Amino acid sequence: MESLREKSVSFISTYPPMECGVGIFTYDLICALVELELFNNSENDKIQVVAVSNKEEYYSYDERVVFDINKQNFKDYLKAADFLNKSETEVVCVQHEYGIFGGKDGEYLIALLRDLQKPVVTTLHTIQEKPSESRKDILKKVSKFSKVVVVLNKKGEKLLTELYDVSPKKIKIISHGAPDVFLTDTSYYKKHLHAEGRPVIFTFGLIRPSKGLEVAIEAMAEVVKEIPEVLYIILGATHPSFKGEHGESYRSVLKRLVREKDLEKNVVFRNEFVSKVELVKYLMGSDICLTPYLSRDQISSGVLSYALACGKAIISTPYLYALELLKDGRGALVPFKDTDALVKVLIEIIKDDERREKMRRAAYDFGRAMVWEKVAASYEYTFNSVCSEVGSKL
């Protein structure tokens, strides 16, 4: 089977500079494909992007974006299908998340897929255990119009086959993707964080109420009584969709809680959407990565994937992705909204150097299978297989 550089692939997704985790995933995957020399990084480059964006915003995209769908404009989806049908694209890769497409639960995407005459590989970033009838129907239709559906773990595969009636033959498991770094001591990177000599707890990602950060801050009020020098860094801008409706109300609640608990010296907000290089520096300087999310339904998490690959001691609530990835000593799970349990585990892991180091090593070793180079190679194989199946000339 020949290299992907012989054909064209189009991605349908949100895309930077729009602040969206799915868009960052798409950008990182494309970069990994390019770095593997699967595509020519030149004017003959055959990767392109159909970007989905909000009508209220204007984004200065890079040269890969060849078509821009206004999320809530139904006609744009039909135009995008027509554009792709007339293009030299041989396979289309859709990044699916309900909220990034227009219509009820993102139903406008179905019209695009129905009209599309090119083979589709769809990555499913959300698969719910208890979906509404609307969401269940949409995901079944997305799967129906896809030659391959990519899930990020075994739980996703199980849900698709048992709840959404998707044939196992159509499903492929490919990990989320994460940076490839060396497992190093945190002290060097703590200088970058201005946290020399302090145990550092770290949470990152776009901020909204489902992140459960108020639970973490409540826990910090107790942790500092035992470990006064502890520092909790919360990195991330407010999620654009939440900010559009509610402004910075959630962040204001969190900041007020920090003041009420007298934690200004122990809890720091970094209201930024940082580059991958900068994010890795934060991770490398942290002792514990914390994901106190409130929803069990979360089937994927770039945050958790990055923390594993960077060899972090991880504490998390038991959402679906965490339940699978943090097995065998790769992390510690605490019940949803259980402040007391979180306090106990945080103190134990901060004080127990040996346990923390074992968790780091187990996470890092497991994370080697998730680095972008290997993930990109799996997508390359999948794209080639789909094109071969439909008779494309590779």
N, C-alpha and C positions, 0 to 999 in steps of 0.2 A: 504494500500500500504506500503510495507516494505521499510526500509532505503536503501540509496545508497551504504552502506557499503557491501551490498550483491552482488554488481556487479562492473564491471570495466568501466571506462569512459576514452576515449582518447581525448586530445585536439590537434588540428592542428593550430599552430600559431607561430609567432615570440616569443622569450622567453628570459628573462634575462640570462646572462649579456648583451645581445644585447640591445642597447639603442633604444627603440621603444615603443610608447604609447600603442599599441595593445598588445605587449608582457607583459608590466607591468599590463595591465588589466587582462590578462590571469593568471599571477602569483598571483595577488591579489584575483581573484575569486577562484583559487585553495586553497589559504591559508584560505579563508573564509569558503569554504566547509570543510576543515580539522578542523578548529576551531569549527564548528558546530557538529563535530564528525560524519559527514556523511561518512567519510572514516577513516580507521584505519591509523594513522600516524606511521607506522611500516613497517617491511619487507613485510607485507601482504597488504600494501597500494595499492589500486586498481585504483589510478589515474596515468595516464602517459601522456607524451607530445611527439608529433611529431613536432620538431622544424624546422622552415624555416629560413635559414640564407643566407648571402652573401658568395659567393665562396672566396672572398678576405680575409675574416675574420675567425679566429678560436675562438670559445667560449668554456669556461670551464663551461658546464652546470651542474646543480644539478642532482641527481640520478633519477629524474622523467623523464628526456629526454631519450627515448628509441630508437628514430630514428631521423636522421638529414637530412633534405632535402636541398640540394644545390639549392637555388632559381632558377638559370638559367639552371639547368640540368633536362631536360624533363623526362629522364628515372627514376630519383629519385621519381617523383610523382607516376609512375607506381609501383615502388618497394615499396613505402609507402602504397599504396592501398593493395598490396599483403601481406605485413607485417601485416596490420591491419586485413585483412580478416582471416589470420591464427592465430591471437591472440585471447585472451579471452575477448577482448573488446566487450561490448554490445551496446554502443552508442558512436558516435564520435561527438565532438563539434568543429566546425570550426569557427575561428575568421577571418572574411573576411574584407579585405581592399585591394583595387586594387593593390597598390604599393608593397605589401609584397610577392606576388607570381610572378613567372616568366612568360615570354611570353608577348605578347602585352596585356596590361591592366590586367595582371595576369591570362591569359587564360589557363596556364598549370594546374591550379587547377581543371578545368573541367574534364580533363582526369582522375585525381585521383578519383573525385566524381563519374564519370561514372563507374569506375571499382569497387568501394567500395560496399561491400555487407552488411554493417552494417548501421543501421539507423543513420541519420545525423541531428543534431541541429546546425544551422548556425546563428551566431550573425553578423549582418550587421553594420559595423562601418561607412560606407559611402553609402548614397543613394542620387543621384544627381537629381535635378529638370530638368536639361537640359543635359542629358548624351550624349556622342557620340553614334553612332549606335553600336560600338564595346562594349562599357561599358554597354549599355542597354542589349545587347544580353547576355553578360557574367552574369550579375546579374539575368536575367531571368532563365538562365541555373542553376546557383547556387541554386536558389529558387526551381527549378524543382526537383533537386536531394536531397533536404532537406525535412525531415518530418515536421520540424518546422523551421521558420525563426524568429529570435528574433530581434526586433527593440528597440531603446532606448527611443522612445517617440511617441506621436500620429501622429506627422507630418510624421514620417517614415512609419507608417502604411498606412496613406493616399496616400503617394507617391507609395508605393508598389502595392496597389490595383488599383489605377487610372492610373498609368503610366507604371507599369511593369506587370500588369495583374496577380498578385499573389492573390490567394483565401484568403479572410479574415480568413477562418478556419485554415489556415496554419500559421498565424501570431500571435506572442505573444509579448506584450510589457513588457520589463524588464528594469528598470533604469540602468544607467551606473555603479553605485557603488561608495561609498565614505566612508571615515573613520567616526567612531562614536566618537565624542568628546563633551565635555561640552562647552557651550557658556560662555566664560570668557572675562575679561577685557584684553586689548592688552598690557598693561604696563609691566606686568611680562615678556612676551615673547620678548618685544623690547630690553631688556638687551641682549638677545641671538643674536639679530640682530645688536647690537651696535647702536641702534637708539632711545635711551631714550629721551623722550620729543619731538620727531619729528613725524609729521603725515607721515605714510608710505603707499605708493602705491606699489602694487606688481603684477608682471606678471611672470608666470613660464611656463615651457614646453620646448620641443625641438625647437630650433630657426631656422627659415628659413624665406624668404621674405614674405610669405603669412600671417605671424603673424602681420604685420603692425606696427612694433615697431618704425619705423621712424616717423610715425604720432604721437605716444605717446611722443617721445622725442621732437618733434617740439612743442607739447602742453606744455611740461614741461618748455620750455623756457619762456612761458608766465605765467604759474602758479607760478613760483618762484618770479616773480615780486610782486605778491600779498602775497605769503606765502614763504618767503625765506628759512625757515627751512625744507621744504618738502623734502622727500627722496623717490626716485623711484628705486626699486630693480628689476632687470631683472635676473631671475634665470633659468639656463638651458644650456646644451651643444648644439652645433650646430647639427641639424638633420643629422644623418649619411649619408643618401642618397644625401642630398644637399652637405655635406662636401666632399663626395667622388668625386663629379663632379666639385665643385667650391671652395673647401677649406674653409677658414674662411673669404671669401670676404664680405659676408653680415655683419658679426660681425665687420669687419674693417670699413665698411661704417657707421655703427651705432656709433662706438667709435669716428670716425672722426667728426660726427655730434655733439656728446656730447662736444668735444673739441671746435668746431666752435661756439657753443652756450654758452660756458663757464659754463657747467653744471657738471664739475667733482665732485663737492661736493654734487650734488643733484641726479645724476644718477649713479647707481652702477651695474656693471655686475658681476654675480657669475657664471662662466663658469664651472658648475658642473652638474652631473646627480646624485641627492641625493636620499637617502632612504626615504621611506614613513614617518618614524618617524621624520626625519629632515625636510621634506617638510611641515608637519603639524606645526612644530615650526615656520617656516616662515609665514605660513598662519595665525596662531594665533597671531603673532606679527604685522600683517598688518591691516590697517584701511580700505583700498579699494583694491579690486582685479580688475584688468583691463585686458580685452581681446579685443584688437583693431584689430581683424582679418579682412582680406580683402575679403574673399570669402563668399558669401551668402550660398553656398552649404553645409557648414559644418553642419552635422546632429547630431553630437555627440561631446562632449568635456569633457575629464576627468578633465581639468582645471576648467571648470565651475561647474561640479558636486562636486568637492572637495571644491570649494569656497562656494557653497550653503550649503553643509553639515557642514562646519566650521563656518557658520554664518558671512559671509563677506558682506559688502556693495559692490555691483558689478556694474561696468560700462562696457558696451560692445557695439560693433557694432551689427547690427541686422541680424546675421547669423541665420539659421533655428533653431538650438538648443537653442540659446539665446532668440529668439522670443517666443518660447514656455515656457521656464523655468523661464524667468524673468518677467512674468505677475504679476499683482496684487501687485505691490510695492516691488517685490523681487529684483529689480535692475533697473538701468537706461540705456536706449539705446540711442546711438548717431549714426548719419549717417556714412557710410563708408567714410574714408579719410577726414572727416570734422574736421580739427584741431580746428577751432573756437568753434564749438559745444562742443568738448571734453574739451577744456579749461574752458568753462563756467560751465559745469556740475562738473568737478573736483573741481573747487573752491567752488561751492555751497555746495557740499557734505562734503568737508573737513571742511568748516566753520560752517555747520549746524549740530550740535551734535544730535539734536532730530531726524532729518530726517535720518541721518546715522544709528542711533540706531534702528529706525523702519525698515529700510531696512535689517539690520543685523538679527533682530528677525524674520522677514518674511522669509528670506532666510533659517535661521536655522530650523524653524518649517517645512518648505517644505522639507528640506533636510533629515529629519528623515526617510522618506520613501525610501531614496536612500542609506542608510548605507549598508555595505557589508553583514552583517548578513541576512538582508531581501532579498537582491539580490541573495545571495547564496541559500536561501530557495526556491526562485522562480525557480532557475535553477534546484534544486533537484527535485521539483515537475514536471518540464518539462521533465527532463531525465526519471523519473519514468513513466510518461504518455506515452512517446514514446516507451519505452521498453515494457510496458504493451500492447500497440497497436500492436506490432509485435510479441507478444507471448513470450517475454523473461520471464524466471523464476526468479522472484525477491525473 
